[in-house]
Amino acid sequence: MRDGEVDVLGTPYQSRVIDLGHDEEGPVVATLVSRRAQAPTGRAVLYVHGFVDYFFQTHLADFYTDRGWDFYALDLRKYGRSLLPHQTPNFCRSLTDYYPELDAAASIIRDEEGHHTLLVNGHSTGGLITSLWTHDRRDERLVDGLFLNSPFFDFNARWVVRRPFAAAVARVGRARPLRIVPVAPSPVYGQTLHAEQRGEWSYDLAWKPLLGFPVRAGWLAAIREAHQRLRAGLAIPAPVLLACSVRSFRGSAWHEAAALADAVLDVEHMVRWAPGLGPHVTVVRVDGGLHDLTLSGPVVRARVFDEVGRWMGAYVERPVRVDETGGVAEAA
C-alpha cells in the first residue's frame, strides 16, 4: 500500500494505490479514492463503478459525506486511475479477480481507519461484482448494507444471444480470452451523459470512452459465469437495496426517450433476479432514471437520493455514542 496523495479530482479527495502484484500482463494496481465527512460518525461507504467506468461522481460523495459517512471509491484493476499502459482495458478472466482489492479496501476502511459500519454501493458490473463478493465474504460480516444501482444481472439481448450464443463465446474465451467479440457499440448512453454531447457531466473520455472498450471473449465468459452463480441464488445477510429505472431504451441512434431510461441494460432482468440475493431485499424503480441513476436529471436523481437516504436510515444507519475524548462508537 502506498501513501495517499491528492487525487485527480483535487482537494478534498485523496487517493492511494493498492499494489496487487503481477498477472500475465505485468504489474497490477487498484486505486482507493477517499473523502472524509466534516462530521464523521464511524460509518463509511465504498463505491464500486461499472464496466467502461471509473469514479468521477463527486455529487455522490457529497450525498454520503453530508450524512456523516466517510466516502471511498475503488477504481478496480485495469480501470480508470488504475489502468496501466501495458494492460488490456477493463479485462478480467473471473470476477473473483477483483476480490483482492475489495478485501484490501475493506481492511483499510474497517481495520486501519476504524469504521464500524460499511455500506457498499455498486453500479452496473460493480453491482454484480459486489453482490458475489458480499455473498462470498458473508461469514466475515464485512458489509452492513449493499446498495445496487442498476446492477448487471443479465446480458441485454434476446434469449438466443444471452444463452446459446453467450455459451459459445464463453468456450472461445477459455481458449482465446483476449479475442474481441464482434458487437456493435452504441454511443447513445454516452451521449446522454457527457457535457460535450447531450448530457451535463464532464469526465475523462480516455477512461470512459463514448464507444467503450472492445469486449473480450474471456471477459464475457467471466460475466456469464457470474450470472450463473447469481441465478443459482445468493445468501447475502446484509440488507440490500436494488434501484433501477422503470424502463429500458433499445436503439443505436439518439432519441429523446434515451434520456429517461436505462440505455445499457434490461431493467426487467434486475427486478427478476433481485429476490435471489438474500432474505432482505428492497427494490425501487425510478421513473426517468438513466442507467447510472445518480447521473439522471436533477429531479430524478433527487428522488434517487431520497430513496437511498430513507433506506439507509431504516436499515443501515445505527445510533452512535460519543465518548469523553470525542471518539465515536456504535451504541449498544
N, C-alpha and C positions, 0 to 999 in steps of 0.2 A: 504494500500500500504506500503510495506516495502522498506527501503532504498536500493539503488543499491549497488552491490559489484562486484568484478572481476568475470567474467563469466568463465565457464569451458574451454572456448577457450583461455583464458588468455588475457592479455592486448593487444589491447585497448578496448576489449569488456567488457561491463558491463551488469549485469542482475539484475532485480528486480522482486520480487514475488508479484503477484496480488492476494489478498485474496478474494475468491469468495463464502465464507460461507460454507454451508454443502449441500450435497444431500443425497440420501438413503444409500450411501456407506460411508459417513463421510465427513471430511474436503475436500475442493476443492480449487485448486490454478491454476493460469496460470503464465507464466514467460515471461517477456518482455526483450529481449536482445537488446542492443544498441551499436552503434559505431558512433562517431562524424566524420564528414568530416574535413579535415585540413583547408579548406577554405569554411565555411558554407555559404549557400545562403538563409536560411529561408525555404528551401524545405526539405521534409522528405519522406522516403518510408517505408511502413510497409509490411514485408514479412510474408505470412502465408503458412505453409507447407501442405503436403498431408497426406493420411492415411498411417499408419506404417512409420512415418517420424518425423523429428524434424529439427531445423536449425543447419547446420554444414557447409554450403557452403560459406566459407569466401571469395572466389573469387567473389561471387555475391555481397557481401558487398563492395569489392574493386571497382567493376564497378560503383556502385552508389556513393560512397564517392569520387572517383576520379572526378566525375561530380559536386561535391559540395553538394550532397544530404546526410543529416544525415540518417543513416541506423538503422532500428528497425526490429526485428523479433519476432514473437509471437509463443511460444510453447503453444498450446492450452491445456486446461484441459485434464488430463489423457494421455498426450503425452510427450515424451522426458523428459526435465527438470522438467516438471510439474506432471509427473506420480508418485503417492504416493503408498506405499506398499499395502494399503488396497483396491486399485482401480482395476477395470477391464480395462485393457489397451485399449485406443482409443475408448471407448464406449460412446455413447450418445443415447438419445431417440428421439431427434429432433435436426436439425442443428441450430435451434434458441437457443439451449443451449449455443452456443458459442458467442452469441451476447454480454453478459456482459463483457467478456474480450476484445472483439473488441471495444466496446464502451469505456472501460477504457483506452485501448491503444490509441485510437483516442483522448481522452480527455488529456492524458499525452502529446502527441505529439503536439496537437494544442493549448490547453489552458495552461498547465503547462510550456511547453518548447517553446511556441511561434512560431511554424512553420505556415507559411501562405499557404503552398501548401502541399498536401498529395497525394502521389501515393500509391495505394495498389497493391501488387504483390502476387497473389495467385496461388499455384501449385496444380494440381490434385483435390483432395477433397477440399483443401483450395481454389481452384478456384471456386468450386460450392458454398462453404460457403460464400465467399466474394462477389460473384455475388448477392446472395439473400440479404445479409446484406446491400450492397450498394444500392440495389433497395429499401429495406425497410427503409433506412435512407436517401432517396433521397431528402426529404423536408429539411433536415438539412444541405445538401450540404457539408458533411464531406470529400468526396472523389473528387479529381480533375482529377484523371485518374486511370484506372484499367487495369493492365497487367495480363492476364491469361495464364499461362504456362501449356499447356496440361490439361485443366480442365476436371473434372469427370462429364460429361454431360449425360452419359448413361452407363448401365452395358455392359461389353464387352462379349456378349454372343448372342446366337441365339434368335430370336424373342420370341419363346415359353418360353425361360428362362427369358428374360427381362420383359415380360409382365405377362402371366398367372402364371408362377412359382413364380416370384417375388411377385405378389399379394397374393398368398397363403402363402408365407413365412411372408409377412407383417402382415397377420391376426394372424399368430402364434406369431409374435413379440409383438403384443399388449397384448397378454395373458402371454407369457413367453419370455420377452425381452432378457434374458441372455442365452437363448438356443443357442447352437452352430449350425450353418448351415453347413452341411457336404459338403464343397467344397474342392477340391484338390488344395493346394497351389503350385505355380510354383516357383522354385528357379532361373529361367532364368534371370529376371530383376536384382536381387541382384548379380548374377554372372557377369553381365555386368558392375556393379558399383564398388564393393568392391575390395580393393587392394590385399586382400588375395585370391581373386578368379581370375577374368579376367579383372578387372577394374583398375582405378587409384586413387580411393577415399578411405580414411580411415574415418570410423565413428563408433559410438558405436552400436555394434550388440545387446546389451540389449534393446536399444531404437528403433532400426531399424533392426530387425532380418531378415535373408535371406528368411525365410519361412513366415514371417509376424506374426500377431497375429490371433487367431480364429475370424472368422466372426460371429457376434451375430445376432439373428433374429431381435431384437429391433433396432440395428444399420442399418440393411438392410431396415427395414421399414422406418426409418428416411431418408435414401438416396432416397428411392422410392418416398416418399412424396415430397422431394426437387426436384426430377426430374420432377414430375407432375407440380409443380409450374413453373419450367423453361420452360417446353413445352407450358404452357399457355401463356408465354410471359412476359418479364420484361420491366421496363421503367427506365433503368439506364441513368441518364442525362449526366454523365461524359463520355469522350471518352474512348473507350475500345480497347485494342489490344489483340487478341487471337492468340497465336502462338502454333503450333504443328508440329509433324513430317509429312513427306509425306506419310509414310506407317506404318502399324502395323505389329507386328510379333505374330503369334499364334503357340504355341508349348510348350511342357512341358520339352523338352530336349534342351541343348545348341546347337546353330548353329551360324555361323558367321553372319548371317543376323540379329540376335537379337541385335548386336552391332551397327546397322544402322537404327533402327526402334523403335517404341513405343511397348514395350513388355508387357504393362499393359492394355491399353485402346484402343478402336477403334477410330482412328483419324477422321474417316468419321462422327462419331456422333458429335464430337466437331464442325466441319465445318457446319453440318446440322443445329444445334441449335444456332449458333452464331448470325444470323440476329435478333433473337428474344430478344437479350439482351437489346437493346436500339437503338436510332436513329443514333449513331455514332460508328460503329464497323469496325475495320480493322482486316483482317485475313492474317496471314503469315504462310506459310508451309515451313519447313526447311528440305531439303534432308539430310538424315543421322542422324536426330535427335533422341535422346533417349526420354523416357517418361518425365524425367526431362531434358528439353532441355539444361539447364545450366550445366549438367553433361555429355554432349556429348563429343566426341573427340575434341581436341584443335581447329582444323579448323572449325568444325561445330559450336562450342559454340562461337567462334569469330564472326561468321556470325550472330548468335542469338543476341549477344550484339550490333552488328552494327545495326541490325533491330530495337531493342528496343531503342537504343540511337537516331536513326533517328525519330522514332515515338514520343519519349519524346520531342525532340526538336521542332517538328512540332505542337504538340497538348497539351502538359502538362507544359513544362517549360515556365515561364513568366519572362519578364525582371524585374530586381530589382534595386532599388536605394540605395545608401549608404549615411546615414546622417552624420552630422559633428562629431557625437560621435562614428562613426564606425558601428552603427547598420544598419541592412538591413530591407527593407520593400518592399512590392510589388509595382511596379511602376504603376502609374495611366494609 
